[in-house]
Amino acid sequence: MTHQTLALVGAVGGAGTTRTTVECGATLARAGRDVAILDAAFATQGLADYVPGSIETDLTQVVTDEVALEDALVPIATEASGDLVAAPARAPFERVARAKTAGAADRFERAVAAAGLSHDVVIVDTPPVAANQAVAAVSACDRVGLVAPGTARGADGLARLTGVVEDVGATVTGTVTNRGE
């Protein structure tokens, strides 16, 4: 199976990256693609808001070696010919802290690769690159897209984040501007 991986990275906090990630995933599922969304935004845990019901198993458990990725994938209902699943983060602080270690970042990269084996597209909801799991996301993905509000703050964030992404050895392949005036 040929798959693609994409890290959508918030250029600034509150850029709308999680919503953009879910909307992109749903659009691809409507086009017949099987899509997995992984949550690297451990601090905000916003992807959990898009998953129905309670979350018993989350992505932080995968990267701390407690469970397999398949156990953390939750279907998101869409009227689509493709499947849309998500592995959200919903964890107490202690596990979030363990999920941000260098070893957990290595396991995050392996989770991206594993998701690619069973899905056409893997999209990673990524916070601004300032922690191990965000570095792992941009390093593990084929493409990196930056998400920024269409404001001066967003433009400043794009410039700063582009440099950070390059510093960790990845390349920005596109940008998404939202909430423009």
C-alpha positions as CSV (number, residue, x, y, z in Angstrom):
1,M,0.0,0.0,0.0
2,T,1.3,3.4,-0.9
3,H,0.7,5.9,1.9
4,Q,1.5,9.5,2.6
5,T,2.3,11.1,5.9
6,L,1.7,14.8,6.7
7,A,2.5,16.7,9.9
8,L,0.3,19.8,10.2
9,V,2.1,22.1,12.6
10,G,0.6,25.1,14.3
11,A,2.8,28.1,13.7
12,V,1.4,29.7,16.8
13,G,-0.8,28.5,19.6
14,G,-4.5,28.7,18.7
15,A,-3.8,28.6,14.9
16,G,-6.6,26.1,14.3
17,T,-4.4,23.2,13.5
18,T,-6.5,20.5,15.2
19,R,-9.6,21.6,13.3
20,T,-7.7,21.8,10.0
21,T,-6.3,18.4,10.6
22,V,-9.7,16.8,11.2
23,E,-11.2,18.7,8.2
24,C,-8.4,17.5,5.9
25,G,-8.8,13.9,7.2
26,A,-12.6,14.0,6.6
27,T,-12.2,15.5,3.1
28,L,-9.7,12.7,2.2
29,A,-12.0,10.0,3.7
30,R,-14.9,11.4,1.5
31,A,-12.6,11.0,-1.5
32,G,-12.3,7.3,-0.6
33,R,-8.9,7.4,1.3
34,D,-8.4,5.5,4.6
35,V,-7.0,8.2,7.0
36,A,-5.5,8.0,10.4
37,I,-5.0,11.1,12.5
38,L,-2.4,11.0,15.3
39,D,-2.3,13.6,18.1
40,A,1.1,15.1,18.9
41,A,-0.5,18.0,20.8
42,F,-0.2,16.3,24.1
43,A,-0.5,19.5,26.1
44,T,-3.9,20.7,24.7
45,Q,-5.4,17.3,23.9
46,G,-7.8,19.0,21.5
47,L,-8.2,16.0,19.1
48,A,-10.1,14.2,21.9
49,D,-12.9,16.7,21.4
50,Y,-13.6,15.2,17.9
51,V,-13.7,11.6,19.2
52,P,-17.1,10.3,20.3
53,G,-17.5,8.9,23.8
54,S,-14.9,8.4,26.5
55,I,-11.3,7.6,25.6
56,E,-10.0,4.6,27.4
57,T,-6.8,4.2,25.4
58,D,-4.9,7.1,24.0
59,L,-1.8,7.8,22.0
60,T,0.3,8.7,25.1
61,Q,-0.1,5.1,26.2
62,V,1.2,3.9,22.8
63,V,4.4,6.0,23.0
64,T,5.0,5.0,26.6
65,D,4.9,1.4,25.5
66,E,1.7,0.5,27.4
67,V,-0.4,-0.5,24.4
68,A,-0.4,-1.1,20.6
69,L,-1.4,1.7,18.2
70,E,-4.4,-0.3,17.0
71,D,-5.8,-0.1,20.6
72,A,-5.7,3.7,20.5
73,L,-7.4,4.2,17.1
74,V,-11.0,5.4,17.4
75,P,-13.3,5.7,14.4
76,I,-14.7,9.1,13.6
77,A,-18.1,8.8,11.9
78,T,-18.3,10.4,8.5
79,E,-20.5,9.9,5.5
80,A,-17.5,8.8,3.5
81,S,-16.4,5.9,1.4
82,G,-13.0,5.9,3.2
83,D,-12.3,5.3,6.9
84,L,-11.3,8.1,9.3
85,V,-9.7,7.1,12.6
86,A,-8.0,9.1,15.3
87,A,-5.5,8.3,18.1
88,P,-6.1,11.2,20.4
89,A,-4.1,12.2,23.5
90,R,-6.2,12.2,26.7
91,A,-3.9,11.6,29.6
92,P,-3.0,12.8,33.1
93,F,0.0,15.0,33.5
94,E,2.3,12.2,34.7
95,R,1.8,10.2,31.5
96,V,2.0,13.3,29.3
97,A,5.4,14.0,30.9
98,R,6.6,10.4,30.1
99,A,5.2,10.8,26.5
100,K,7.4,13.8,25.9
101,T,10.7,12.0,26.5
102,A,13.3,11.2,23.8
103,G,12.5,7.5,24.0
104,A,8.8,8.2,23.6
105,A,9.6,10.4,20.5
106,D,11.3,7.4,18.9
107,R,8.1,5.3,19.6
108,F,6.0,8.2,18.1
109,E,8.0,8.0,14.9
110,R,7.4,4.2,14.8
111,A,3.6,4.8,15.4
112,V,3.5,7.1,12.4
113,A,5.2,4.4,10.3
114,A,2.8,1.7,11.7
115,A,-0.2,3.8,10.9
116,G,1.0,4.2,7.4
117,L,1.0,0.4,6.9
118,S,-2.8,0.2,7.4
119,H,-3.9,3.6,6.1
120,D,-3.5,5.6,2.8
121,V,-2.8,8.8,4.6
122,V,-1.5,9.6,8.1
123,I,-2.0,13.2,9.4
124,V,-0.3,14.3,12.6
125,D,-1.9,17.2,14.6
126,T,1.3,18.9,15.7
127,P,1.8,21.8,18.1
128,P,4.5,24.4,17.4
129,V,7.8,22.5,17.4
130,A,9.2,22.9,20.9
131,A,9.0,19.3,22.4
132,N,10.2,15.9,21.5
133,Q,7.0,14.5,20.1
134,A,6.6,17.5,17.7
135,V,10.2,17.0,16.5
136,A,9.3,13.3,16.0
137,A,6.2,14.3,14.0
138,V,8.0,16.6,11.5
139,S,10.9,14.1,11.3
140,A,8.7,11.1,10.6
141,C,6.4,12.6,8.0
142,D,6.9,12.8,4.3
143,R,5.5,16.4,4.3
144,V,5.2,19.2,6.7
145,G,2.5,21.8,6.5
146,L,2.4,24.9,8.7
147,V,-1.0,26.3,9.8
148,A,-1.2,30.0,10.8
149,P,-3.9,32.6,11.2
150,G,-3.9,35.2,8.5
151,T,-2.6,37.9,10.8
152,A,0.7,39.6,11.5
153,R,1.1,37.2,14.5
154,G,0.6,34.3,12.1
155,A,3.1,35.6,9.6
156,D,5.7,36.1,12.3
157,G,5.0,32.6,13.6
158,L,5.4,31.1,10.1
159,A,8.8,32.7,9.7
160,R,10.0,31.6,13.1
161,L,8.6,28.0,12.7
162,T,10.1,27.5,9.2
163,G,13.5,28.1,10.7
164,V,12.8,25.7,13.6
165,V,11.6,23.0,11.2
166,E,14.8,23.4,9.2
167,D,16.9,23.3,12.3
168,V,15.6,19.7,13.1
169,G,16.3,18.6,9.5
170,A,12.9,18.7,8.0
171,T,11.5,20.8,5.2
172,V,8.3,22.8,5.1
173,T,6.3,21.7,2.0
174,G,3.3,24.0,2.3
175,T,1.3,26.5,4.5
176,V,-2.3,26.9,5.3
177,T,-3.6,30.3,6.3
178,N,-6.9,30.5,8.1
179,R,-9.0,33.0,10.0
180,G,-7.8,35.8,7.7
181,E,-9.2,39.2,7.7
